[in-house]
Amino acid sequence: MNGDYEENAKIFKALGDPNRLKILDILSCGEKCACELLESFKFTQPTLSHHIKVLTECGLVLSRKEGIWNYYKLHITNANRLILNLMQIITDTEECICKEKETNCKNNK
């Protein structure tokens, strides 16, 4: 585990919004322009821009501009890295942080 709990926490916080999860779900099918994303929501373009900004800043979404249109896609490498980091956090391995300091609660009474 890379021990970067703060960075992972920022990403998980970004994922704490159901609209952002839905955006990622839509982008899992491929690149979409903002107008295509908006069709799936009942909010305005500025609200979509806010959600996209949060997802872009935490590294889960990539954006590109083509003319007047903005296109977005899932940053699959970072999404996979996040999954692997979570697996490392919740899996008991020999490198697990819990193995760094063995304690025996019975002896600490």
Secondary structure, DSSP 8 states (H G I E B T S, - for coil): ----HHHHHHHHHHTTSHHHHHHHHHHTT--EEHHHHHTT-SS-HHHHHHHHHHHHHTTSEEEEEETTEEEEEE-HHHHHHHHHHHHHHHS--TT-GGGTS---GGGG-
